Amino acid sequence: MSQISRYVEAAERDNTRRSYAAAIRHFEVEWKGLLPTTADATSRYLADHAATLAISTLRQRLAALSRWHIDHGFADPTKAPLVRQVLKGIRSIHSVAEKRARPLEIDVVQQIDQWLGVAIGNAERSDDRLALLRHTRNRSLLLLGFWRGFRSDELVNLRVENVEVSPGEGLSCYLSRSKGDRQMLGRVYKCPALSRLCPVTAFTAWVSLVGLTQGPVFRKIDRWGRIGQEGLHANSLIPLLRSLLAEAGVAASEAYSSHSLRRGFAGWARASGWDIKELMEYVGWKDVKSAMRYLDASGSALQARFEAGLATLAPADRADRSPPPSMHAPAEQTKEQAQRPRLPELATPSAILRVTVLLARFSPQSRGLTRGRRLIEQTCFERYAMQRLNTEGTQYELTVPYESRDSLEEAIAALLDDMYRIAEDNQCLLEAAFHEPATDSYWD
């Protein structure tokens, strides 16, 4: 493998590479599609699977097809307006509520931890090495996964040499890559030592028991109690967690998944008074929309908020005896109301977007580069208070009003469609990306 190939491969997550390969295989082998493909064929593929695949799965299939065409130097059919319209129609007709894992709440974590404590004690007394290893590892995985709000890929990518423990204070762990780290800059995650359900104590117990000094933190254990050199696979965490829940006597263990750890921690943090900003910084969410997917308002909390608002009303019996306000002094009240200043209408929110545009000729003979750039500015950007940020015409700032985040997504998708169409009409290659600094959201 050449140096360039090695770095290109490192730029993409293993999970992404596998899922894209599976998507292309499904298109070619199972659906009998031909590559390179067209917008019409792509639309038929979507329509054929609209009733059986989730919208998120269809989007992932489109992303894989888009990547294949770009990597092989072909025009990207997934950016065609027809494909966008078909996907929008599928979302409208086959819209279903998103399935979410049940949050692993703090009392359930305590129940599992207490069961593990008893199981570890029994294994030590009976000299059951396999049970001791398995329960000690699972305790560390449970508590670190919960208190750090880690996803499955983050847990399995933890390496011993990248974890630093400060006794009595906490631990910090470095992850070179994760799903939320789009720029692959790496990040250090800190976790405090706690008086109860302590993740630091559980981690230290596991690493000390096995004598780990480097390599994956959480590893396979075979039936003879031998520790593997490779880390657990992300897909193995769901059955592992469900098995642990069932052993600990937790009801409906099948309703939980690896996302339950993060959802449970997010719910605990909000109930404990953390604000959204603190929670986003700690977990690593880049935008509020991502954070809110993990938060649920409990029925009791929702009821308490409504009742707090109702407390300002007069008691029901007194309110029933009181005549309507208009019976006391209708003229004066009407005059007073007329003199009150009207509240200003709420301004439509706007997103400040930074746009990167890289335009290149299909070939040295192509002559539409200047015209293509001009049309993109005139047709796509000028209506959004366009500002050029450099003289090369590769960086712009747009102010895009929107009624909802969904409408903003649609506006950006329409802009991208128009930009790619203009580039193709003028025999140009286009790479475009939108970035909203306020939420650190990206579109391309």
C-alpha positions in Angstrom: 0.0 0.0 0.0 1.4 3.4 -1.0 1.7 6.3 1.5 -1.1 8.1 -0.2 -3.4 5.1 -0.1 -2.6 4.6 3.6 -3.5 8.1 4.5 -6.7 8.1 2.4 -7.8 4.9 4.1 -7.1 6.4 7.5 -9.3 9.4 6.7 -12.4 7.2 6.8 -13.8 5.3 9.7 -13.9 1.5 9.4 -17.6 1.4 10.1 -18.2 3.9 7.2 -16.1 1.9 4.9 -17.9 -1.4 5.7 -21.4 0.2 5.5 -20.6 1.8 2.1 -19.3 -1.5 0.7 -22.5 -3.3 1.9 -24.7 -0.6 0.3 -22.9 -0.9 -3.0 -23.1 -4.6 -2.9 -26.9 -4.4 -2.2 -27.4 -2.1 -5.2 -25.3 -4.2 -7.6 -25.9 -7.8 -6.4 -29.3 -7.8 -4.8 -31.1 -5.1 -6.9 -29.1 -5.9 -10.0 -28.2 -2.2 -10.6 -25.4 -1.1 -12.9 -22.6 1.2 -12.0 -22.1 4.0 -12.9 -25.8 4.7 -12.6 -28.3 7.4 -13.5 -30.7 9.6 -11.6 -33.6 7.6 -13.0 -32.2 4.3 -11.8 -31.3 5.8 -8.4 -34.9 7.0 -8.1 -36.3 3.6 -9.0 -34.0 2.0 -6.4 -35.3 4.3 -3.7 -38.9 3.7 -4.8 -38.4 -0.1 -4.8 -37.2 0.0 -1.2 -39.3 2.8 0.2 -41.7 0.6 2.0 -39.1 -1.8 3.5 -36.1 0.4 4.5 -36.0 3.3 6.9 -35.3 6.8 5.6 -32.0 6.8 7.4 -31.0 3.6 5.6 -32.0 5.1 2.2 -29.9 8.2 2.9 -26.9 6.0 3.8 -27.4 4.1 0.5 -27.4 7.4 -1.4 -24.3 8.5 0.4 -22.5 5.3 -0.6 -23.6 5.7 -4.3 -22.5 9.3 -4.2 -19.0 8.3 -2.8 -18.6 5.5 -5.4 -19.3 7.9 -8.3 -17.0 10.7 -7.0 -14.2 8.2 -6.3 -14.4 6.8 -9.8 -14.7 10.1 -11.6 -18.3 10.0 -12.6 -21.1 12.6 -12.3 -23.0 12.1 -9.0 -26.6 11.0 -9.8 -27.7 11.3 -6.2 -27.6 15.1 -6.4 -30.2 15.3 -9.2 -33.4 17.1 -8.3 -35.5 14.0 -9.2 -33.7 11.9 -6.6 -34.2 14.7 -3.9 -37.9 14.9 -4.8 -38.4 11.1 -4.6 -36.7 11.0 -1.2 -38.8 13.8 0.0 -42.0 12.0 -1.2 -40.9 8.8 0.5 -40.3 10.7 3.8 -43.8 12.1 3.5 -45.7 8.8 2.7 -43.7 6.4 4.8 -43.0 8.7 7.7 -42.7 6.7 11.0 -41.7 7.6 14.5 -38.0 7.1 15.1 -37.3 4.1 17.2 -35.1 4.9 20.2 -33.5 2.7 22.8 -34.8 2.8 26.3 -32.6 5.0 28.5 -30.6 3.1 31.1 -31.6 5.1 34.2 -29.5 5.6 37.2 -31.5 3.3 39.5 -31.1 0.5 36.9 -27.3 1.2 36.7 -27.2 0.8 40.5 -29.2 -2.4 40.4 -26.8 -3.9 37.8 -23.7 -2.6 39.7 -25.0 -4.2 43.0 -25.6 -7.5 41.2 -22.1 -7.4 39.6 -20.5 -6.6 43.0 -22.1 -9.8 44.5 -21.2 -11.8 41.4 -17.5 -10.7 41.6 -17.4 -11.6 45.3 -18.9 -15.0 44.6 -16.4 -15.6 41.8 -13.4 -14.7 44.0 -14.6 -17.0 46.8 -15.2 -19.9 44.4 -12.0 -19.2 42.5 -14.0 -18.9 39.2 -11.5 -17.1 37.0 -13.8 -16.9 34.0 -16.7 -15.3 35.9 -14.3 -12.9 37.7 -12.9 -11.7 34.5 -16.2 -11.3 32.7 -18.0 -9.5 35.6 -15.1 -7.2 36.3 -14.8 -6.2 32.6 -18.5 -5.7 32.3 -18.6 -3.5 35.4 -16.0 -1.2 34.0 -17.7 -1.1 30.6 -21.0 -0.3 32.2 -19.9 2.5 34.5 -17.4 4.1 32.2 -19.9 3.9 29.3 -22.7 5.5 31.4 -20.8 8.3 33.2 -19.0 9.3 30.0 -22.0 8.9 27.8 -19.9 6.9 25.3 -21.2 5.2 22.2 -20.3 1.7 21.4 -17.5 2.7 18.9 -15.9 4.9 21.5 -15.9 2.2 24.2 -14.3 -0.4 21.9 -11.7 2.1 20.6 -10.4 3.0 24.1 -6.8 2.0 24.5 -5.0 1.4 27.8 -2.0 3.6 26.9 -4.3 6.5 26.2 -6.0 6.4 29.6 -4.5 8.3 32.5 -5.8 7.7 36.0 -5.4 10.3 38.8 -6.3 8.3 42.0 -9.1 10.0 44.0 -9.6 12.6 41.2 -10.6 10.9 38.0 -9.3 9.7 34.7 -8.8 11.2 31.2 -8.8 9.2 28.0 -7.8 10.2 24.5 -9.7 9.0 21.5 -8.0 9.7 18.2 -11.3 9.4 16.3 -15.0 9.1 16.9 -18.2 9.5 15.0 -18.7 13.1 16.2 -15.1 14.1 15.4 -15.7 15.0 11.7 -12.3 16.7 11.4 -10.5 13.7 13.1 -8.6 16.0 15.5 -8.9 13.6 18.4 -10.2 14.6 21.8 -9.5 14.0 25.5 -12.5 12.9 27.6 -12.4 13.4 31.4 -14.4 11.4 34.0 -14.4 12.1 37.7 -13.9 9.7 40.6 -17.2 9.2 42.4 -18.2 8.1 45.9 -20.6 5.6 44.4 -20.8 3.7 41.1 -17.3 4.9 40.5 -16.1 4.4 36.9 -12.4 5.1 37.9 -12.4 2.3 40.5 -14.1 -0.1 38.1 -11.6 0.7 35.3 -8.6 0.3 37.7 -9.9 -3.0 39.0 -10.3 -4.4 35.4 -6.9 -3.3 34.1 -5.1 -4.4 37.3 -6.8 -7.8 37.3 -5.7 -8.6 33.7 -2.4 -6.7 33.9 -3.1 -4.6 30.8 -0.5 -2.0 29.9 -1.4 -1.3 26.2 -3.9 -2.2 23.5 -7.7 -2.2 23.7 -9.3 -1.7 27.1 -12.3 -4.0 26.6 -11.4 -7.3 25.1 -12.9 -10.7 24.3 -12.8 -13.4 26.9 -13.0 -17.0 25.7 -14.7 -19.9 27.5 -11.4 -20.9 29.1 -10.8 -17.4 30.5 -8.2 -16.4 28.0 -8.0 -12.7 27.2 -7.9 -11.8 23.5 -5.5 -9.4 22.0 -8.2 -7.7 19.9 -10.8 -5.4 21.3 -14.5 -6.1 21.4 -16.4 -5.4 18.2 -18.9 -2.5 18.4 -21.7 -4.8 17.2 -21.1 -7.2 20.1 -21.9 -4.6 22.8 -25.7 -4.8 22.3 -26.0 -8.5 23.0 -23.4 -8.2 25.8 -25.4 -5.4 27.5 -28.7 -7.2 27.1 -27.3 -10.4 28.5 -25.9 -8.4 31.5 -29.3 -6.8 32.1 -31.1 -10.1 32.0 -28.6 -11.7 34.4 -29.1 -8.8 36.8 -32.9 -9.2 36.7 -33.7 -6.1 34.7 -37.1 -6.4 33.0 -37.5 -6.0 29.2 -33.7 -6.2 28.5 -34.4 -6.4 24.8 -35.6 -2.8 24.8 -32.0 -1.6 25.6 -29.1 -1.0 23.3 -25.7 0.5 23.5 -27.3 3.9 23.0 -29.1 3.3 26.3 -26.0 4.3 28.2 -25.8 7.8 26.6 -29.5 8.4 26.8 -29.6 7.3 30.4 -26.7 9.6 31.3 -28.2 12.6 29.4 -31.5 12.1 31.3 -29.7 11.9 34.6 -27.7 15.0 33.9 -30.7 17.1 32.9 -32.6 15.9 36.0 -29.6 16.9 38.1 -29.7 20.5 36.8 -27.2 20.5 33.9 -28.1 22.9 31.2 -27.9 21.9 27.5 -24.6 23.7 26.9 -22.9 21.9 29.7 -24.2 18.6 28.6 -23.2 19.2 25.0 -19.7 20.1 26.0 -19.3 17.1 28.2 -20.7 14.5 25.9 -19.3 16.1 22.7 -22.4 17.0 20.8 -21.9 19.6 18.1 -25.5 20.8 17.7 -28.6 21.0 19.9 -30.6 18.8 17.5 -28.2 15.9 18.2 -28.5 16.5 21.9 -32.3 16.6 22.0 -32.5 13.2 20.3 -31.1 11.7 23.6 -33.3 13.7 25.9 -36.8 12.8 27.0 -39.2 14.8 29.2 -40.6 12.4 31.8 -44.3 12.4 32.3 -44.0 13.6 35.9 -41.6 16.4 35.0 -43.9 17.5 32.2 -46.9 17.4 34.6 -45.0 19.5 37.2 -44.3 22.2 34.6 -47.9 22.4 33.6 -49.1 22.5 37.2 -46.6 25.3 38.0 -48.2 27.4 35.3 -51.7 26.6 36.5 -50.8 27.7 40.1 -51.0 31.4 39.0 -54.7 31.0 38.3 -57.4 31.9 40.9 -58.9 28.9 42.8 -61.6 27.2 40.9 -64.5 28.0 43.2 -63.6 31.7 43.4 -63.0 31.9 39.7 -66.5 30.4 39.1 -68.2 33.0 41.3 -66.3 36.0 39.7 -68.1 37.7 36.9 -66.2 38.0 33.6 -63.9 41.0 33.5 -65.9 42.6 30.8 -68.9 43.0 33.2 -66.9 45.4 35.5 -65.8 48.3 33.3 -65.9 47.3 29.7 -65.3 50.8 28.3 -62.2 51.5 30.5 -60.7 48.1 29.9 -61.1 48.3 26.2 -59.5 51.7 26.2 -56.7 50.5 28.3 -56.1 47.5 26.1 -56.1 49.7 23.1 -53.4 51.9 24.6 -51.1 49.0 25.4 -48.0 48.8 23.1 -48.3 45.9 20.7 -45.5 43.4 21.0 -43.3 43.3 18.0 -43.6 40.3 15.8 -40.8 37.8 16.2 -38.2 38.1 13.5 -37.7 35.1 11.3 -34.5 33.4 12.5 -31.5 33.3 10.1 -28.6 30.9 9.8 -25.1 32.4 9.1 -23.5 29.9 6.8 -19.9 29.7 5.6 -19.7 28.1 2.1 -16.6 26.6 0.5 -16.7 26.3 -3.2 -14.0 24.5 -5.2 -14.7 24.7 -9.0 -12.5 23.0 -11.6 -12.7 22.3 -15.3 -13.7 18.8 -16.5 -10.7 19.0 -18.9 -8.3 21.7 -20.2 -10.7 22.3 -23.1 -13.6 23.2 -20.9 -14.4 26.9 -21.0 -17.2 27.3 -18.6 -15.3 27.9 -15.3 -15.8 31.7 -15.1 -19.4 31.5 -16.3 -20.2 28.7 -13.8 -18.8 30.6 -10.9 -20.8 33.7 -11.9 -24.0 31.8 -12.3 -23.6 30.1 -8.9 -23.1 33.5 -7.3 -26.0 35.1 -9.1 -28.5 32.2 -9.0 -27.7 30.7 -5.6 -25.9 33.1 -3.4 -27.0 36.7 -4.1 -30.5 36.3 -2.7 -28.9 35.4 0.7 -26.9 38.6 1.3 -23.8 37.0 -0.2 -20.4 38.2 1.1 -17.1 37.0 -0.5 -14.6 36.1 2.1 -11.6 35.9 -0.2 -10.5 37.1 -3.7 -10.3 33.6 -5.1 -14.0 33.1 -4.9 -13.8 29.9 -2.8 -15.2 31.2 0.5 -18.6 32.9 1.0 -20.9 33.9 3.8 -24.6 33.6 3.4 -27.5 34.7 5.7 -30.3 32.2 5.2 -33.7 32.8 6.9 -35.7 29.7 7.9 -38.9 28.8 9.7 -37.6 25.5 11.1 -34.4 23.5 11.0 -36.1 21.1 8.5 -36.8 24.0 6.2 -33.2 25.1 6.5 -32.0 21.6 5.5 -34.3 21.7 2.5 -33.0 25.1 1.5 -29.4 24.0 1.7 -30.2 20.8 -0.3 -31.9 22.9 -3.0 -28.8 25.1 -3.1 -26.5 22.2 -3.5 -28.7 20.8 -6.3 -28.6 24.1 -8.1 -24.9 24.4 -7.7 -24.1 21.0 -9.0 -26.5 21.4 -11.9 -24.8 24.7 -12.9 -21.3 23.2 -12.6 -22.3 20.2 -14.7 -23.9 22.5 -17.4 -20.7 24.4 -17.6 -18.5 21.3 -17.8 -17.0 21.9 -14.3 -16.3 19.7 -11.3 -17.6 21.0 -8.0 -16.9 20.4 -4.4 -19.1 22.4 -2.1 -19.6 22.4 1.7 -21.8 24.5 4.0 -20.8 25.1 7.6 -22.9 26.8 10.3 -20.4 28.0 13.0 -23.1 28.6 15.6 -24.0 24.9 15.7 -20.9 23.5 14.1 -23.2 21.7 11.6 -22.0 20.7 8.1 -23.7 19.9 4.8 -22.1 18.8 1.6 
